[in-house]
Amino acid sequence: MTGRSSTAHGRAGQALDKHGAGQLIRQRREALGYTQEDVVAHTSIPVSTYVSELENGKVSVGRSKHFPSLAQFLQLSEADVRAINPAAVIEVRAGPQAAEQLERDLSPNLARAAELYADRPRYAGFGTPRWLNYLNAFNFYDGQEPEPEGWAELFLTLKQSNVTPGDRE
């Protein structure tokens, strides 16, 4: 089998049992570096105990009303979705249209920070052209740009301070 999941799928046309489906979900979540709280924050699942119940096979993932948002958030492949629920209808969404473009090449450490952090829920928005252009325009008094971790922390600080890129005077 090729794809992102290392969990063995059920026989052709058969769904994984609750435990196998839960293991697949846990493995995918952990591979992406997400916590159960991240799943709650970015899906229709209301509490982390429900995520735990899904992952431990106490609740059927494929029959859960939250399965569509969970599959979308964890970026499950079609094969993974079919293994969990062969009858699932998959909605394929087109990628976001790039309304904004980068104004100039990113500094090396900012580009690396975007690679490392942009896909993490805590850093939602970090990889957008609006934020990258905004951060790329910073000039540092010592002439040294931050390391990638420093860029990520600067982003979080600005975001928590309700700074909105593009609201320049």
C-alpha positions as CSV (number, residue, x, y, z in Angstrom):
1,M,0.0,0.0,0.0
2,T,1.2,3.5,-0.8
3,G,0.1,6.6,1.0
4,R,0.5,8.4,4.3
5,S,-0.8,5.8,6.6
6,S,1.2,2.9,7.9
7,T,-1.9,1.2,9.3
8,A,-2.9,-1.9,7.3
9,H,-6.3,-1.4,5.7
10,G,-9.0,-4.0,5.9
11,R,-9.5,-6.5,3.0
12,A,-10.6,-5.0,-0.3
13,G,-14.0,-3.3,0.2
14,Q,-14.1,-3.9,3.9
15,A,-13.8,-1.2,6.5
16,L,-11.3,-1.3,9.3
17,D,-12.9,-2.2,12.6
18,K,-13.2,0.5,15.3
19,H,-9.8,-0.2,16.8
20,G,-8.0,-0.2,13.5
21,A,-9.7,3.0,12.4
22,G,-8.8,4.6,15.7
23,Q,-5.2,3.6,15.3
24,L,-5.1,5.1,11.9
25,I,-6.5,8.4,13.2
26,R,-4.0,8.4,16.1
27,Q,-1.0,7.6,13.8
28,R,-2.0,10.3,11.3
29,R,-2.6,12.9,14.1
30,E,0.8,12.1,15.7
31,A,2.6,12.1,12.3
32,L,1.3,15.7,11.7
33,G,2.5,16.7,15.2
34,Y,-1.0,17.5,16.5
35,T,-2.4,17.1,20.0
36,Q,-5.9,15.9,20.7
37,E,-6.6,19.5,21.7
38,D,-5.5,20.7,18.3
39,V,-8.1,18.3,16.8
40,V,-10.8,19.8,18.9
41,A,-9.8,23.3,18.0
42,H,-9.9,22.7,14.3
43,T,-12.7,20.2,13.8
44,S,-16.3,19.8,14.8
45,I,-15.3,17.5,17.7
46,P,-16.4,19.2,20.9
47,V,-14.0,17.7,23.5
48,S,-10.6,15.9,23.6
49,T,-12.1,13.0,25.5
50,Y,-14.1,12.2,22.3
51,V,-10.9,12.2,20.3
52,S,-9.5,9.7,22.8
53,E,-12.6,7.5,22.5
54,L,-12.3,7.5,18.7
55,E,-8.6,6.7,18.8
56,N,-9.1,3.9,21.3
57,G,-11.9,2.3,19.4
58,K,-14.6,3.0,21.9
59,V,-16.5,5.0,19.2
60,S,-16.7,4.2,15.5
61,V,-14.7,6.8,13.6
62,G,-16.5,6.0,10.3
63,R,-19.9,6.4,11.8
64,S,-19.1,9.6,13.7
65,K,-20.9,12.7,12.5
66,H,-17.5,14.4,13.1
67,F,-15.7,12.1,10.6
68,P,-15.8,14.6,7.7
69,S,-14.2,17.4,9.6
70,L,-11.7,15.0,11.1
71,A,-10.7,13.6,7.7
72,Q,-10.3,17.1,6.3
73,F,-8.2,18.3,9.2
74,L,-5.9,15.3,9.2
75,Q,-5.7,15.4,5.4
76,L,-6.6,11.7,5.1
77,S,-6.0,10.2,1.8
78,E,-8.9,8.7,-0.2
79,A,-7.6,5.2,0.7
80,D,-7.6,6.1,4.4
81,V,-11.2,7.4,4.2
82,R,-12.3,4.3,2.3
83,A,-10.6,2.0,4.8
84,I,-12.4,3.7,7.7
85,N,-15.8,4.0,5.8
86,P,-16.1,2.5,2.3
87,A,-19.4,4.3,1.8
88,A,-18.1,7.7,2.7
89,V,-18.6,10.5,0.2
90,I,-15.4,12.5,-0.3
91,E,-15.6,16.2,-1.1
92,V,-12.5,17.3,-3.0
93,R,-11.8,20.9,-2.4
94,A,-9.7,23.0,-4.7
95,G,-6.6,24.5,-3.2
96,P,-6.8,28.2,-2.2
97,Q,-6.5,30.7,-4.9
98,A,-3.4,32.9,-4.5
99,A,-5.0,36.3,-4.4
100,E,-1.8,37.7,-2.9
101,Q,1.7,37.0,-4.0
102,L,5.0,37.5,-2.2
103,E,6.4,40.9,-2.9
104,R,10.0,39.8,-2.9
105,D,12.1,36.8,-2.0
106,L,11.9,35.8,1.6
107,S,14.9,36.0,3.9
108,P,16.4,32.5,4.3
109,N,15.4,32.1,8.0
110,L,11.9,33.3,7.4
111,A,11.5,30.9,4.5
112,R,12.7,28.1,6.7
113,A,10.3,29.1,9.5
114,A,7.4,29.0,7.0
115,E,8.4,25.5,6.0
116,L,8.7,24.4,9.6
117,Y,5.7,26.1,11.2
118,A,3.0,27.1,8.6
119,D,1.2,23.7,8.8
120,R,0.9,23.7,12.6
121,P,-2.5,24.8,14.0
122,R,-0.9,27.1,16.5
123,Y,0.7,29.0,13.7
124,A,-2.4,29.3,11.5
125,G,-1.9,32.0,9.0
126,F,1.9,32.1,9.3
127,G,2.5,30.8,5.8
128,T,0.1,33.2,4.0
129,P,1.6,35.8,1.6
130,R,0.0,38.6,3.7
131,W,1.9,37.5,6.9
132,L,5.1,36.6,5.1
133,N,5.3,39.9,3.3
134,Y,4.6,41.7,6.5
135,L,7.3,39.9,8.4
136,N,9.8,40.0,5.5
137,A,9.6,43.8,5.6
138,F,11.0,43.9,9.2
139,N,14.4,45.5,9.6
140,F,16.3,44.5,12.7
141,Y,18.5,47.0,14.5
142,D,21.5,44.7,14.6
143,G,21.0,43.7,10.9
144,Q,20.7,40.0,11.9
145,E,17.4,38.3,11.2
146,P,16.1,35.9,13.7
147,E,16.5,32.1,13.5
148,P,13.4,30.3,12.3
149,E,12.2,29.7,15.9
150,G,12.5,33.5,16.4
151,W,10.4,34.2,13.4
152,A,7.7,31.8,14.7
153,E,7.7,33.4,18.1
154,L,7.5,36.9,16.6
155,F,4.5,35.8,14.5
156,L,2.8,34.4,17.6
157,T,3.5,37.6,19.6
158,L,2.1,39.8,16.8
159,K,-0.9,37.6,16.3
160,Q,-1.7,37.5,20.1
161,S,-1.3,41.3,20.1
162,N,-4.1,41.5,17.4
163,V,-1.7,42.8,14.7
164,T,-3.2,42.4,11.3
165,P,-0.8,42.6,8.4
166,G,-1.8,45.0,5.6
167,D,-3.4,47.5,8.0
168,R,-0.6,49.9,7.3
169,E,-1.1,53.6,7.6
